[in-house]
């Protein structure tokens, strides 16, 4: 039987008596019908443009050529754009099970009524529901419908294609099975690796290549503990290949990438096997060099917890507002996002972004234009998937309250449950995490890092159109001062969020914390249970003050002295964004390499005035550092070998310029003469010098050596160890100087008492500035201020564990977004947030 549904919705019925009739009907379309092959992704559970599925009222249409799925509202667009006429229409009918004479539900029989290999909606996984699946072929534009199965009457190719589509696995499961994590093999060196007993211990941060100045893409050799840089990559990242050179000299085969160490593993590379490998003994091999990666374990609910840390149930209860009868809300802007398993970092970030009008306008406001001009595979188009997600969150189509009859029936059954289902971000997550080793995994991630990753994607995909991420963009003015000559240099850089340090020494309950630490140590020594942890209460003004304080510049080279010297840097705002993101730097590493989160409460204000942090530029009486070339860097040779006098040149910047077509030697000179400040600065040098006769000549470098200078001590990495020695503080405070001023002076001078005293006398304005910080956090708005409208909170011990929720203020009321649940907030825990989002009230 073939049903014809005309363009006007008029239906007619005609009988097809001969099998050849169906074959003739499909003959014109046979060249376009394909059978899914290995590697083809079949989207039979979700529309490419919406969150419609076979369970939706209109079902789902799957193209028999591209295998993309489309809801009723979008299938016509695909037909008009591609000319593909044959689709398989899938519909799943969900209904309550019939009850037997004894009142129990009749078990669902395994028959032909359920034949779709679909991921069931978890809200229907209970025993009270059963399913009936329906499939048919639909031929556009006349909407001819052919019920399935029709094995005897359909051409063999069509039958095979339909059967393959119905039995195809989820495209996301296939992606996971084909991921790099599954393909990596155990290294042949892992079990027999010999590690040297050389006493090497790797600190939790502050790493630098032993052969050059690289501080990124660093690899730890698992045999001797050498920290060396990796190779250069074509995207401009990488290093100078010193890790590979080390292997060629030593034949030490295995290395681990330092910034990938997590409780779940690490990225290991075998130079001998020339590929990424698995090391079953990685925890033992890392522990040999002081890196303990097994301090955390995964719990049954998909989150992580520390093995040796007393669980803080109160954190989870306070942030999620547990124990309160929160009222669910429905409609536009109140749609939740299902947790795919540690995907809450993505969900909370996207909920906040799509509460911002600029993001709403860029994607949802341009929905039809984006969809109409989307590529043939919209599942791989960033703007399409952003528009889809934004419409799903804002339309209210997927956030409808239950009908009164359903509520009454549930109450009668004493089985009332929240009916908020939310939308599943599988297609979106698969796209934005593609090729990223962390976000493509199922591990928990840092919401701050994902926000920056997403801003990067928005910028890359906004060419020629509105870039909504510009609302976060601002300029930072960095002032670097040579401590010996007092000369300064001002530079600017782009940033997208303000990172506030957490000065634990400024805790208002300092005595309580000291008493707790004493009790904790006593309990540990006497093998008794630890006392109840005490949360540090940090004034927000102290965090702002810490942000403004000078910080040491590692390996500072003074162009005034033509030598290394002590240098300090301060940061101010050269411009202000429309939306200010404030991240509280709660996450750090312990000395044992265990990632941890500072347990602090901060009185974050509703209104924030940052005008006092405005940049000033070069001031009267200040003298600028000379604009001279950087020094020749002589690589340290730990083996005492004689090395050539070669300059330090950022090869990644050189290759970026060379790819633009400039001569290689000119690129090397440009990078050298701009002090390795990046490809953009070097490009400007090339434009200014490309007419010179020796433009493409090899770099000629003087052969002088730098004078030996004492190396300034680096600041400690732990937040608890960031305090100068108490003895030094006491000496200066006994002279009548305020404590916070003495701490600032000691930090700026590497804890040198004599220089710190001079610093205090030459920076009397810092005390006034500290006192003025209290005016920066206001309780009422003024002409130059921001208003808090959202914040993301984290529960757990580190970014690799726990759970994220967000609170957003809409229409004058706070709401909590906790995965698929959206409710009115009764007590928004503003003091426990991780990232805060402020809306600009007026021009600054």
C-alpha positions in Angstrom: 0.0 0.0 0.0 1.4 3.4 -1.0 -0.1 6.5 0.6 0.2 9.8 -1.2 0.2 13.0 0.8 0.0 15.9 -1.6 1.6 19.3 -1.1 -1.7 20.6 0.4 -2.0 17.8 2.8 -4.7 15.9 0.8 -4.3 12.2 1.1 -5.2 9.6 -1.4 -4.8 5.8 -1.4 -4.0 3.6 -4.2 -3.3 -0.1 -4.2 -0.2 -1.6 -5.7 -0.9 -5.1 -6.8 2.4 -6.0 -8.4 5.8 -6.0 -6.9 7.1 -4.3 -10.0 5.0 -1.2 -9.3 7.0 -0.3 -6.3 10.2 -0.9 -8.2 9.0 1.4 -10.9 8.1 4.0 -8.4 11.6 4.0 -7.0 13.5 3.6 -10.3 14.1 7.4 -10.8 15.6 7.6 -7.3 17.7 4.5 -7.2 21.0 6.2 -8.2 20.7 8.4 -5.0 20.0 5.6 -2.6 23.1 4.4 -0.7 23.8 1.5 1.7 25.7 2.8 4.8 29.3 1.6 4.7 31.9 1.3 7.4 32.7 4.9 8.5 29.3 6.3 7.5 27.5 8.0 10.4 23.8 7.4 10.6 21.8 10.1 12.5 18.6 8.3 13.3 18.0 9.6 16.8 18.4 13.4 16.4 17.7 16.1 13.9 20.7 18.0 12.5 18.9 21.4 13.1 16.8 20.7 16.1 16.3 18.3 19.0 13.5 16.4 17.3 13.8 12.7 17.5 11.7 9.6 16.6 9.8 10.2 19.9 8.8 13.7 18.7 5.3 14.3 17.4 6.5 14.6 13.8 9.1 11.8 14.1 12.4 11.9 12.2 13.3 11.7 8.5 16.6 10.0 7.6 18.0 10.8 4.2 18.9 7.6 2.3 21.9 9.3 0.7 23.6 11.3 3.4 22.0 9.5 6.4 21.4 12.8 8.2 18.3 13.1 10.3 15.7 15.9 10.0 12.6 16.9 12.0 9.4 17.7 10.2 10.2 21.4 10.1 13.6 20.9 8.4 13.3 18.0 6.0 11.8 20.2 3.3 14.9 22.5 3.4 17.2 19.5 2.9 15.1 18.3 -0.1 15.2 21.8 -1.7 18.9 22.2 -1.1 20.1 18.7 -2.2 17.3 17.3 -4.4 17.4 14.1 -2.4 13.9 12.7 -2.5 13.8 9.4 -0.5 13.8 9.5 3.3 13.1 6.9 5.9 10.5 8.2 8.4 11.0 6.9 11.9 8.4 7.2 14.7 8.5 5.8 18.2 5.1 5.7 20.0 5.5 5.8 23.8 2.5 4.7 25.9 1.8 3.3 29.3 1.7 -0.4 29.7 -1.6 -2.1 30.1 -2.1 -3.6 33.6 -3.1 -7.2 34.2 -5.7 -8.6 36.5 -3.4 -8.5 39.5 -2.7 -4.8 38.9 0.8 -5.3 37.7 2.2 -4.1 34.4 2.2 -6.7 31.6 5.8 -7.3 30.6 6.7 -6.0 27.2 7.0 -8.8 24.7 10.0 -8.9 22.4 8.2 -8.6 19.0 8.4 -6.6 15.8 6.9 -3.6 17.4 10.3 -2.5 18.8 13.0 -2.7 16.1 14.8 0.7 16.2 18.2 0.6 17.7 17.8 3.9 19.5 19.1 5.3 22.7 16.0 5.4 24.9 14.9 8.6 26.6 16.0 7.9 30.1 12.7 9.4 31.4 10.9 6.5 29.8 13.2 3.8 31.1 10.8 2.8 33.9 8.7 -0.2 33.8 5.5 1.7 33.2 6.0 2.4 29.5 6.2 0.4 26.3 7.2 1.3 22.8 5.9 0.8 19.3 8.2 1.7 16.5 7.1 2.6 13.0 9.1 3.0 9.9 8.2 4.0 6.3 9.8 5.4 3.2 8.7 8.9 2.2 9.3 10.2 -1.3 9.4 14.0 -1.8 8.0 16.3 -3.1 4.7 14.4 -3.3 5.1 12.7 0.1 4.4 9.2 -1.2 4.6 6.8 1.8 5.6 3.2 1.7 5.2 1.3 5.0 8.1 -0.9 6.1 9.0 -3.7 6.1 8.1 -4.4 2.5 10.8 -6.9 1.8 9.1 -8.8 -1.1 7.9 -5.7 -3.0 10.9 -3.4 -2.6 14.0 -3.6 -4.7 16.9 -5.5 -3.0 19.1 -2.4 -2.7 16.4 -0.4 -0.9 15.7 -3.3 1.4 19.4 -3.6 2.3 19.7 0.1 2.8 16.7 0.3 5.1 17.9 -2.7 7.2 21.4 -1.2 7.5 20.0 2.2 8.7 17.7 0.5 11.2 20.6 -1.5 12.7 23.3 1.2 12.4 25.0 2.1 15.8 24.9 5.5 17.3 27.3 7.9 15.5 28.6 9.0 18.9 29.3 5.4 20.0 31.2 4.9 16.8 33.2 8.1 17.4 34.1 6.8 20.8 35.1 3.4 19.6 37.3 5.0 16.9 38.9 7.5 19.2 42.6 7.7 19.8 42.2 6.4 23.3 41.0 3.0 22.1 43.7 2.7 19.4 46.7 3.3 21.6 48.7 0.2 22.3 50.8 -0.7 25.4 54.5 0.2 24.9 56.9 -2.7 24.7 59.2 -0.6 27.0 56.6 -0.1 29.8 57.1 -3.2 31.8 60.9 -3.3 31.5 61.7 0.4 31.9 64.7 1.2 34.1 64.6 4.4 36.0 67.7 6.1 37.2 68.2 6.7 41.0 69.4 10.3 40.5 67.3 12.0 43.1 65.3 14.1 40.6 62.0 15.4 41.9 59.7 17.3 39.6 57.8 20.3 41.1 54.1 20.8 40.4 54.7 23.9 38.3 57.3 26.4 37.0 58.7 23.9 34.5 61.1 25.0 31.8 63.0 23.1 29.1 66.5 22.2 30.3 67.9 23.2 27.0 66.0 26.4 26.1 63.4 28.8 27.5 60.3 26.9 26.4 57.6 26.7 29.1 55.0 24.9 27.0 54.8 21.4 25.3 57.2 20.0 27.9 57.9 16.3 28.2 59.3 14.4 31.2 61.7 11.6 30.2 60.7 8.6 32.4 64.2 7.2 32.6 66.3 10.1 33.9 63.6 12.8 34.7 64.8 15.3 32.1 62.2 18.0 31.3 62.6 18.9 27.6 60.4 20.6 24.9 58.6 18.7 22.1 58.7 19.3 18.4 57.3 22.1 16.4 53.8 21.7 14.9 52.3 23.4 11.9 49.7 25.2 13.9 52.5 27.3 15.6 52.6 25.3 18.8 55.3 23.0 20.0 58.9 23.5 20.8 62.4 23.0 19.6 62.6 19.3 19.6 65.0 18.9 22.5 63.1 15.9 23.9 63.7 14.0 20.7 67.4 15.1 20.6 67.8 13.7 24.2 66.4 10.3 23.1 68.8 10.2 20.1 71.7 10.7 22.6 70.5 8.4 25.4 68.0 6.0 23.8 65.7 6.6 26.8 62.5 5.7 25.1 59.4 6.9 27.0 58.3 10.5 27.9 55.1 11.9 29.4 53.6 15.3 28.6 53.7 17.2 31.9 50.4 19.1 31.6 48.4 15.9 30.9 48.9 14.1 34.2 45.5 13.3 35.7 44.2 10.6 38.1 43.0 8.7 35.0 46.4 8.7 33.2 48.7 10.8 31.1 49.8 11.2 27.5 52.9 9.0 27.0 55.0 8.9 23.8 57.5 6.3 22.8 60.4 7.7 20.7 61.5 4.2 19.8 58.1 3.1 18.6 57.4 6.6 17.2 53.8 6.8 18.4 51.6 7.5 21.5 51.5 4.5 23.8 50.0 3.3 27.0 52.0 2.7 30.1 50.3 0.4 32.6 52.8 1.4 35.2 52.6 5.1 34.6 51.6 5.8 38.3 54.8 4.0 39.5 57.0 5.7 36.9 55.7 9.1 37.8 55.9 8.5 41.6 59.6 7.8 41.1 60.0 11.5 40.3 57.7 12.7 43.1 54.4 12.9 41.0 51.5 11.2 42.8 48.6 10.8 40.4 46.6 8.2 42.3 45.1 10.3 45.0 41.6 10.3 43.5 39.1 7.6 42.5 35.9 7.6 40.4 32.7 7.0 42.2 29.6 5.2 40.9 27.8 8.3 39.9 30.5 9.3 37.4 32.1 12.0 39.6 35.5 11.8 41.3 36.4 12.0 45.0 39.7 12.2 46.9 40.7 9.0 48.7 42.1 10.8 51.7 40.0 13.9 52.0 37.0 14.0 54.2 33.9 14.5 52.0 32.3 17.9 52.3 28.7 17.1 51.9 27.8 20.6 52.9 29.4 22.0 49.7 27.2 19.9 47.5 24.1 20.7 49.5 24.7 24.4 49.7 25.6 24.9 46.0 22.8 22.7 44.7 20.4 24.1 47.3 19.6 20.6 48.5 16.9 20.1 51.1 14.9 23.1 49.7 11.7 22.6 47.8 12.8 24.3 44.6 10.0 25.2 42.2 10.7 24.0 38.6 10.2 26.5 35.8 9.4 26.0 32.2 9.3 27.9 29.0 11.7 30.1 26.9 15.1 30.3 28.5 14.3 27.7 31.1 15.4 24.5 29.3 17.9 22.2 31.0 20.8 20.3 29.4 21.2 16.6 30.0 24.5 15.4 31.6 26.3 13.0 29.2 28.6 12.0 32.0 30.9 14.7 33.3 29.6 17.2 30.7 28.3 19.7 33.2 31.3 22.0 32.5 29.9 22.4 29.0 26.3 22.7 30.0 26.8 25.5 32.6 29.0 27.5 30.2 26.5 27.4 27.4 23.5 28.3 29.7 25.3 31.4 30.7 26.4 32.4 27.2 22.9 32.0 25.8 21.6 34.3 28.5 23.6 37.1 26.9 21.7 39.1 24.2 24.6 39.3 21.9 24.9 35.5 21.7 21.1 35.2 21.3 21.1 37.7 18.5 24.1 36.2 16.6 22.8 32.7 16.5 19.1 32.5 17.4 18.3 35.8 15.8 20.0 34.7 12.6 18.6 31.1 12.8 17.0 30.9 9.4 19.9 32.5 7.6 22.4 30.2 9.3 20.3 27.1 8.5 19.6 28.2 4.9 23.3 28.7 4.2 24.6 25.7 6.2 26.8 23.2 4.4 25.6 19.9 3.2 26.7 18.3 6.5 25.3 20.7 9.1 26.4 18.4 11.9 30.0 19.6 11.2 29.2 23.3 11.0 29.9 25.3 14.2 27.4 28.1 13.5 24.6 25.7 12.7 25.1 23.7 15.9 25.4 26.9 18.0 22.1 28.1 16.5 20.5 24.7 17.1 21.6 24.7 20.8 20.6 28.3 21.3 17.1 27.7 19.8 16.8 24.6 21.9 17.5 26.5 25.1 15.5 29.6 24.3 12.4 28.5 22.3 10.7 26.8 25.1 9.8 23.9 22.7 11.7 21.4 24.9 10.6 22.8 28.3 6.9 22.4 28.6 5.1 21.9 31.9 3.3 18.6 32.5 -0.5 18.6 31.8 -2.8 18.8 34.8 -4.1 15.3 34.1 -0.6 13.9 34.2 0.1 15.7 37.5 -3.1 14.4 39.1 -2.3 10.9 37.9 1.2 11.0 39.3 0.0 12.3 42.6 -2.6 9.6 42.8 0.2 7.1 42.2 2.4 8.8 44.8 5.0 8.7 42.1 5.4 12.4 41.3 8.7 13.1 39.6 10.2 16.2 37.9 9.2 16.0 34.2 12.0 18.3 33.0 13.9 16.3 30.4 16.2 18.9 28.9 18.0 18.6 25.6 21.0 16.3 24.9 24.1 18.1 23.7 25.7 15.1 22.1 26.0 16.5 18.5 27.2 19.9 19.9 29.8 18.3 22.2 31.1 16.0 19.5 31.7 19.0 17.2 33.3 21.5 19.6 35.5 18.8 21.2 36.6 17.3 17.9 40.4 16.9 17.9 40.8 18.2 21.5 42.4 15.5 23.7 40.6 16.6 26.9 37.2 17.9 25.8 36.7 14.9 23.5 37.1 12.5 26.5 34.5 11.6 29.1 36.5 13.1 31.9 35.5 16.2 33.9 37.1 19.4 32.6 37.7 23.0 33.7 34.8 25.3 32.8 37.2 28.2 32.6 39.3 26.4 30.0 36.2 25.4 28.0 35.0 29.0 27.9 38.2 30.1 26.4 38.1 27.2 24.0 34.6 28.1 22.9 35.5 31.8 22.5 38.3 30.7 20.2 35.8 28.7 18.1 33.4 31.6 18.0 36.1 33.9 16.7 37.3 31.5 14.1 33.7 31.0 12.8 32.6 34.7 12.8 34.6 35.9 9.8 32.5 38.4 8.0 29.7 38.4 10.5 29.0 39.5 14.1 31.4 38.1 16.6 29.4 37.8 19.9 32.6 36.9 21.9 33.7 40.5 21.5 31.6 41.4 24.5 34.3 39.7 26.7 37.3 41.2 24.9 39.4 43.9 26.6 42.9 45.2 26.6 45.3 44.7 29.5 48.2 47.2 30.0 51.2 45.5 31.5 53.8 47.7 33.2 57.2 46.1 33.7 59.8 47.8 35.8 63.5 47.1 36.2 64.1 47.0 40.0 67.7 48.3 39.6 67.2 51.2 37.2 63.5 51.9 38.0 63.0 52.2 34.2 59.7 50.9 32.8 58.1 49.4 29.7 54.4 49.5 28.8 52.8 46.9 26.6 49.2 45.8 25.9 47.6 42.4 25.3 44.1 41.1 24.7 42.3 39.1 27.3 38.8 37.7 27.9 38.5 37.3 31.7 39.9 38.7 34.9 41.7 36.1 37.1 41.7 37.0 40.7 44.2 35.4 43.1 43.1 34.1 46.5 45.4 35.6 49.2 44.9 33.1 52.0 46.9 35.3 54.3 44.1 37.9 54.2 41.5 35.5 55.6 39.2 37.2 58.1 39.1 34.0 60.2 42.9 33.5 60.2 43.1 32.5 63.9 40.4 29.8 63.3 42.4 28.4 60.4 45.6 28.3 62.4 43.8 26.4 65.2 42.3 24.0 62.7 45.7 23.3 61.0 47.2 22.6 64.5 44.4 20.2 65.3 44.7 18.5 61.9 48.5 17.9 62.4 47.9 16.6 65.9 45.2 14.2 64.7 47.5 13.0 61.9 50.4 12.4 64.3 48.2 10.5 66.7 46.4 8.6 64.0 43.0 10.1 64.9 40.2 11.2 62.5 40.8 14.7 61.3 38.7 17.6 62.6 35.9 19.2 60.6 37.6 21.3 57.9 37.4 25.1 58.3 36.7 27.2 55.3 38.8 30.3 54.8 36.7 33.5 54.5 38.5 35.9 52.1 37.3 39.5 51.6 36.7 40.2 47.9 38.6 43.5 48.3 41.7 41.4 49.3 41.4 39.5 46.0 41.3 42.7 44.1 44.3 44.1 46.0 46.3 40.9 45.3 45.4 41.4 41.6 46.9 44.9 41.6 50.1 44.0 43.4 53.4 43.7 41.5 54.6 40.2 40.6 58.0 39.0 39.9 59.0 38.5 36.2 60.9 35.3 35.8 64.2 35.6 33.9 63.7 39.3 33.4 66.3 40.8 31.1 66.8 44.6 31.5 67.6 46.4 28.3 68.9 49.3 30.4 71.5 47.1 32.1 72.0 44.8 29.1 71.8 41.9 31.6 69.4 39.9 33.7 67.9 41.7 36.6 65.0 41.6 39.0 61.8 42.9 37.4 58.2 43.4 38.6 55.0 43.6 36.6 51.7 45.2 37.3 48.5 44.9 35.2 45.7 47.4 34.6 42.8 47.7 32.2 43.4 49.7 29.1 39.8 49.0 28.0 36.8 47.5 29.6 34.5 44.8 28.1 30.7 44.9 28.0 30.7 41.7 30.0 33.4 41.0 32.6 34.1 37.4 33.5 35.9 37.1 36.9 37.5 33.8 37.6 38.5 33.0 41.2 41.8 31.1 41.0 40.8 28.4 43.4 42.6 25.5 41.7 46.3 24.7 42.3 48.7 21.8 42.8 50.0 20.5 46.1 53.7 19.8 46.5 52.8 16.1 45.9 51.4 17.0 42.5 47.8 16.3 43.6 45.5 18.9 42.1 43.4 20.5 44.7 40.9 23.3 45.2 41.2 26.0 47.8 38.3 25.8 50.2 37.4 29.4 50.5 34.3 31.6 50.8 34.5 35.0 49.1 32.0 37.8 49.6 31.5 38.6 45.9 29.5 41.8 45.5 26.5 42.3 43.3 28.0 45.5 41.9 31.6 46.0 40.9 33.4 49.3 40.0 36.7 48.7 38.2 37.4 52.3 37.3 40.3 52.4 39.8 42.0 49.7 37.8 42.1 51.8 34.7 45.5 51.9 33.0 47.4 55.2 33.0 50.2 54.7 30.5 53.6 56.3 30.9 53.5 58.8 33.8 55.4 62.0 34.3 58.9 61.3 35.7 59.0 57.7 34.4 61.8 56.7 32.1 61.2 54.0 29.5 63.5 51.0 29.1 65.5 51.3 25.9 64.1 49.5 22.9 67.1 47.2 22.4 67.6 43.7 21.0 67.4 40.8 23.4 70.5 39.1 24.7 72.2 36.1 23.2 71.0 33.1 25.1 73.6 30.5 25.7 71.9 27.1 26.3 73.1 25.5 29.6 75.0 22.4 29.0 74.5 20.0 31.9 77.1 17.6 30.5 79.8 20.2 30.2 79.9 19.9 26.4 81.1 22.8 24.3 78.1 24.3 22.6 77.9 26.8 19.8 77.1 30.4 20.6 73.7 30.4 19.0 70.9 32.9 19.8 67.5 32.0 21.3 64.9 32.1 18.5 61.3 31.0 18.7 61.2 28.5 15.8 57.4 28.3 15.9 57.1 32.0 15.1 59.8 31.6 12.4 57.8 28.9 10.7 54.5 30.8 10.8 56.2 33.7 9.0 58.0 31.4 6.5 54.6 29.8 5.6 53.5 33.3 4.5 56.2 33.2 1.8 59.0 35.3 3.5 62.6 34.1 3.2 63.6 31.8 6.1 66.6 33.9 7.2 64.6 37.1 7.1 62.0 35.4 9.4 64.7 34.3 11.8 66.1 37.9 12.0 62.6 39.3 12.5 61.9 37.0 15.4 65.3 37.6 17.0 65.2 41.4 16.7 61.7 41.6 18.2 62.8 39.6 21.2 60.8 36.5 20.6 57.6 38.5 21.2 55.5 36.5 18.7 54.8 36.2 15.0 52.7 39.4 14.9 55.6 41.6 16.2 58.0 39.9 13.9 55.7 40.4 10.9 55.7 44.2 11.6 59.5 44.1 11.6 59.5 42.4 8.3 57.2 45.0 6.7 59.5 47.7 8.0 62.8 46.2 6.8 61.9 44.2 3.7 63.4 46.8 1.4 66.8 46.7 3.0 69.6 45.1 0.8 70.5 42.5 3.5 66.9 41.6 4.2 67.3 37.9 3.3 71.0 37.6 4.5 71.7 35.1 7.4 71.5 36.4 10.9 74.8 37.8 12.1 75.0 37.8 15.9 77.8 39.4 18.1 79.8 36.9 20.1 79.8 38.6 23.4 78.8 36.7 26.6 76.4 37.9 29.3 78.0 38.8 32.6 77.2 36.5 35.4 74.4 37.7 37.5 72.7 36.3 40.5 69.5 34.6 39.5 66.4 36.0 41.3 64.5 33.4 43.3 61.2 32.3 41.8 58.0 32.7 43.7 56.7 29.5 45.2 53.8 27.8 43.4 51.6 26.8 46.3 49.0 29.4 47.5 49.8 28.4 51.0 53.5 29.1 50.5 53.1 32.4 48.7 53.7 34.3 52.0 57.1 36.0 52.6 59.0 34.8 55.7 57.2 35.8 58.9 60.5 37.0 60.4 61.0 39.5 57.6 57.4 40.7 57.9 57.8 41.2 61.7 61.0 43.3 61.2 59.3 45.7 58.8 56.0 45.9 60.7 58.0 46.7 63.9 59.2 49.8 62.1 55.6 51.0 61.9 54.7 49.9 58.3 51.4 48.3 57.7 51.5 44.5 57.3 49.9 44.4 53.8 52.4 47.0 52.6 55.4 45.1 53.9 54.1 41.8 52.3 53.8 43.7 49.0 57.3 45.1 49.3 58.9 41.8 50.2 57.1 40.0 47.3 58.3 42.7 44.9 61.9 42.4 46.0 62.3 38.7 46.3 62.2 38.9 50.1 65.3 41.1 50.3 64.9 43.2 53.5 67.1 46.1 52.4 65.5 46.4 49.0 62.1 46.0 50.5 62.6 49.0 52.8 63.7 51.1 49.8 60.6 49.8 47.9 58.3 51.0 50.7 59.7 54.5 50.6 59.6 54.7 46.9 55.9 53.4 46.7 54.0 55.3 49.3 51.0 55.4 47.0 50.5 51.6 47.3 49.2 52.0 50.8 46.6 54.6 49.6 45.7 52.3 46.7 45.2 49.4 49.1 42.8 51.5 51.2 41.0 52.6 48.1 40.3 49.0 47.0 37.4 48.9 49.5 35.7 51.4 47.2 36.0 49.1 44.2 33.4 46.6 45.4 30.2 48.4 46.0 26.8 47.6 47.3 25.1 50.1 45.0 25.7 50.9 41.4 27.4 54.0 40.2 28.4 55.6 36.9 31.2 53.1 36.2 30.1 49.7 37.4 29.1 46.1 36.5 26.2 44.1 37.9 26.4 40.4 38.7 24.0 38.4 36.5 25.4 34.8 36.6 27.9 32.6 38.3 29.2 29.0 37.8 30.0 27.0 40.9 32.1 23.9 41.3 31.7 21.1 43.8 34.6 18.7 44.3 38.3 18.6 45.1 39.7 19.6 41.7 38.8 20.5 38.1 39.1 16.8 37.2 36.4 15.8 39.6 33.1 16.9 41.0 30.1 18.7 39.4 29.2 22.2 38.0 26.0 24.1 38.3 25.2 27.7 37.4 22.9 30.4 38.7 21.5 33.0 36.3 19.5 36.1 37.2 16.5 36.5 34.8 13.6 38.9 35.1 14.8 40.0 38.6 15.0 36.5 40.0 17.8 34.0 40.5 17.5 30.5 38.9 19.6 27.4 39.3 20.5 25.3 36.3 21.6 21.9 37.4 21.9 19.6 34.4 18.4 19.0 33.0 16.7 20.7 36.0 15.8 24.4 36.0 14.3 25.8 39.2 13.8 29.1 41.1 16.8 29.6 43.4 16.0 30.2 47.1 19.5 30.8 48.4 22.1 31.5 45.6 25.5 30.6 47.1 27.4 33.6 45.6 30.3 33.2 48.0 31.2 29.7 46.7 31.3 30.5 43.0 34.1 29.8 40.6 33.4 32.1 37.7 31.3 35.2 37.9 29.7 37.1 35.0 29.1 40.8 35.3 27.0 43.0 32.9 28.3 46.5 32.3 25.8 49.2 33.5 27.4 52.2 31.9 30.5 53.3 29.9 33.7 53.1 31.9 
